[in-house]
Amino acid sequence: MAFRSVHLRILATPVDDVELISKATSAILPEEVELIVTPHKSHHGALQTTIEAHITRKRDIRIWVERIGATFWEHLLADGISKRIDDDKFLHLRLDLPGLVGGRYVFANGQSFKHPLKIKIKIESYPGMNTEDEAKSFVRSLLSD
């Protein structure tokens, strides 16, 4: 398995329907993974809510990946995975928030890029291994199942 952990995070504003976003996010999570909803004030004093989940068990990661769907992962491979991997071996993705609520899992772009579901995936890669190749190999294995 090439994904070690997955962290999902949404920063909801007061005009967002936190309950609806939470429900849509929970729909793609395995049953054992807790969704954490934390209301707080931003640095500038505005009210906001952080909605997040952290997936660490390999079985749960596989369930989450399957719930996102093959089309999403095919698009990731076609779009280029290398530009989304940082030096710390994290794969960064942004899902379109209105799409998430509507049950469509597509990359955020344009205006939705500013208010997405942020996904940070730790890629399991050891010295001597190419992180990008490990990620591609794992995504391809998902698509061949």
The 8 nearest C-alpha neighbors of each residue, nearest first, counted from 0:
[[1, 2, 137, 123, 3, 57, 133, 61],
 [0, 2, 123, 122, 137, 134, 133, 3],
 [1, 3, 122, 123, 0, 121, 4, 120],
 [4, 2, 121, 123, 122, 1, 55, 57],
 [5, 3, 55, 121, 54, 120, 2, 6],
 [4, 6, 120, 54, 119, 53, 121, 7],
 [5, 7, 53, 119, 118, 52, 54, 120],
 [8, 6, 118, 52, 51, 117, 53, 5],
 [9, 7, 51, 117, 50, 116, 118, 6],
 [10, 8, 116, 50, 49, 11, 117, 51],
 [9, 11, 49, 48, 50, 12, 8, 47],
 [12, 10, 48, 47, 15, 9, 49, 17],
 [11, 13, 47, 15, 14, 48, 10, 46],
 [14, 12, 15, 47, 46, 11, 48, 16],
 [13, 15, 12, 16, 11, 17, 47, 46],
 [16, 14, 12, 13, 17, 11, 20, 19],
 [15, 17, 19, 18, 20, 14, 13, 11],
 [18, 16, 20, 19, 15, 21, 11, 48],
 [17, 19, 21, 16, 20, 22, 23, 15],
 [18, 20, 22, 16, 21, 17, 23, 100],
 [21, 19, 23, 17, 22, 18, 24, 100],
 [22, 20, 18, 24, 19, 23, 17, 25],
 [21, 23, 25, 19, 20, 24, 18, 26],
 [24, 22, 20, 100, 26, 25, 21, 19],
 [23, 25, 21, 26, 22, 27, 20, 28],
 [26, 24, 28, 22, 27, 23, 21, 34],
 [27, 25, 23, 24, 28, 22, 29, 66],
 [26, 28, 25, 66, 24, 63, 67, 29],
 [29, 27, 25, 63, 26, 30, 32, 24],
 [28, 30, 31, 32, 59, 62, 63, 27],
 [29, 31, 32, 28, 33, 25, 59, 26],
 [32, 30, 29, 33, 59, 28, 54, 34],
 [33, 31, 29, 30, 28, 54, 34, 52],
 [34, 32, 52, 35, 31, 53, 30, 28],
 [33, 35, 52, 51, 36, 32, 25, 50],
 [34, 36, 51, 50, 52, 33, 37, 49],
 [37, 35, 50, 49, 34, 51, 38, 48],
 [36, 38, 49, 48, 35, 39, 50, 47],
 [37, 39, 48, 47, 49, 36, 40, 46],
 [40, 38, 47, 46, 48, 37, 41, 49],
 [41, 39, 46, 44, 45, 47, 42, 38],
 [40, 42, 44, 45, 43, 46, 47, 39],
 [41, 43, 44, 40, 45, 46, 39, 47],
 [42, 44, 41, 45, 40, 46, 47, 39],
 [45, 43, 41, 40, 42, 46, 39, 47],
 [44, 46, 41, 40, 43, 47, 42, 12],
 [47, 45, 40, 39, 41, 13, 44, 12],
 [48, 46, 12, 39, 11, 40, 38, 13],
 [49, 47, 38, 11, 37, 10, 39, 50],
 [48, 50, 10, 37, 36, 9, 11, 38],
 [51, 49, 36, 9, 35, 8, 48, 10],
 [52, 50, 8, 35, 7, 34, 9, 49],
 [53, 51, 34, 7, 6, 35, 33, 54],
 [52, 54, 6, 5, 7, 55, 51, 32],
 [53, 55, 5, 4, 56, 60, 6, 32],
 [56, 54, 4, 57, 53, 3, 5, 60],
 [57, 55, 59, 58, 54, 60, 4, 3],
 [56, 58, 60, 59, 61, 55, 3, 0],
 [57, 59, 61, 60, 56, 62, 55, 63],
 [58, 60, 62, 56, 61, 57, 29, 63],
 [61, 59, 57, 63, 62, 58, 64, 54],
 [60, 62, 64, 58, 59, 63, 65, 57],
 [63, 61, 59, 65, 60, 64, 29, 66],
 [64, 62, 60, 66, 61, 65, 28, 27],
 [65, 63, 61, 67, 66, 62, 60, 68],
 [64, 66, 62, 68, 63, 67, 61, 69],
 [67, 65, 63, 68, 64, 27, 62, 28],
 [66, 68, 64, 65, 104, 63, 71, 27],
 [69, 67, 66, 65, 70, 71, 64, 72],
 [68, 70, 72, 71, 73, 142, 67, 65],
 [71, 69, 73, 72, 68, 74, 67, 104],
 [70, 72, 74, 69, 73, 68, 105, 75],
 [71, 73, 75, 69, 74, 70, 76, 138],
 [74, 72, 70, 76, 75, 71, 69, 77],
 [73, 75, 77, 71, 72, 76, 78, 70],
 [76, 74, 72, 78, 73, 77, 80, 79],
 [77, 75, 73, 79, 74, 78, 80, 72],
 [76, 78, 74, 75, 79, 73, 80, 72],
 [79, 77, 75, 76, 74, 80, 73, 82],
 [80, 78, 76, 77, 81, 75, 82, 83],
 [79, 81, 83, 82, 76, 75, 78, 84],
 [82, 80, 83, 84, 79, 131, 85, 90],
 [83, 81, 80, 84, 79, 85, 90, 91],
 [82, 84, 91, 81, 90, 80, 85, 92],
 [85, 83, 90, 89, 81, 82, 88, 91],
 [84, 86, 87, 89, 88, 83, 90, 91],
 [87, 85, 88, 84, 89, 130, 90, 83],
 [86, 88, 85, 89, 84, 121, 122, 90],
 [89, 87, 86, 85, 122, 121, 84, 130],
 [90, 88, 121, 120, 84, 85, 87, 122],
 [89, 91, 84, 120, 83, 119, 121, 92],
 [92, 90, 119, 83, 118, 89, 84, 120],
 [91, 93, 118, 117, 119, 90, 94, 83],
 [94, 92, 117, 107, 116, 115, 106, 118],
 [95, 93, 106, 107, 116, 115, 105, 96],
 [94, 96, 107, 98, 115, 106, 111, 97],
 [95, 97, 99, 115, 98, 116, 94, 100],
 [98, 96, 100, 99, 95, 101, 111, 103],
 [97, 99, 103, 101, 95, 96, 100, 104],
 [100, 98, 96, 102, 101, 103, 97, 104],
 [99, 101, 23, 97, 98, 102, 20, 96],
 [100, 102, 98, 99, 103, 97, 23, 104],
 [101, 103, 99, 100, 98, 104, 23, 97],
 [104, 102, 98, 99, 101, 105, 100, 97],
 [103, 105, 99, 98, 67, 71, 102, 94],
 [106, 104, 94, 95, 71, 103, 107, 98],
 [105, 107, 94, 95, 93, 108, 104, 92],
 [106, 108, 95, 112, 94, 111, 93, 115],
 [109, 107, 112, 111, 110, 106, 95, 113],
 [108, 110, 111, 112, 107, 113, 95, 114],
 [109, 111, 112, 113, 108, 114, 107, 115],
 [110, 112, 107, 113, 114, 108, 109, 95],
 [113, 111, 108, 107, 110, 109, 114, 115],
 [112, 114, 111, 110, 115, 109, 108, 107],
 [115, 113, 111, 112, 96, 116, 110, 10],
 [116, 114, 96, 95, 94, 93, 112, 117],
 [115, 117, 9, 94, 93, 8, 96, 118],
 [118, 116, 93, 8, 7, 115, 92, 9],
 [117, 119, 7, 92, 6, 91, 93, 120],
 [118, 120, 91, 6, 90, 5, 89, 92],
 [121, 119, 5, 90, 89, 4, 122, 6],
 [122, 120, 89, 4, 3, 2, 88, 90],
 [123, 121, 2, 1, 88, 3, 89, 124],
 [124, 122, 1, 3, 2, 121, 125, 0],
 [123, 125, 130, 128, 122, 133, 126, 129],
 [124, 126, 128, 127, 123, 130, 129, 122],
 [127, 125, 128, 124, 129, 130, 123, 88],
 [126, 128, 125, 129, 124, 130, 133, 132],
 [129, 127, 126, 125, 124, 130, 133, 132],
 [128, 130, 132, 131, 133, 127, 124, 125],
 [131, 129, 133, 132, 124, 128, 134, 88],
 [130, 132, 134, 133, 129, 81, 135, 80],
 [131, 133, 135, 129, 134, 130, 136, 128],
 [134, 132, 136, 130, 131, 135, 1, 137],
 [133, 135, 137, 131, 136, 132, 1, 138],
 [136, 134, 132, 138, 137, 133, 139, 131],
 [135, 137, 133, 139, 134, 138, 132, 140],
 [136, 138, 140, 134, 139, 135, 1, 133],
 [137, 139, 141, 135, 140, 136, 134, 142],
 [140, 138, 142, 136, 141, 137, 135, 143],
 [141, 139, 137, 143, 138, 142, 136, 144],
 [142, 140, 138, 139, 144, 143, 137, 69],
 [141, 143, 139, 140, 144, 69, 138, 73],
 [142, 144, 140, 141, 139, 138, 69, 137],
 [143, 141, 142, 140, 139, 69, 65, 138]]
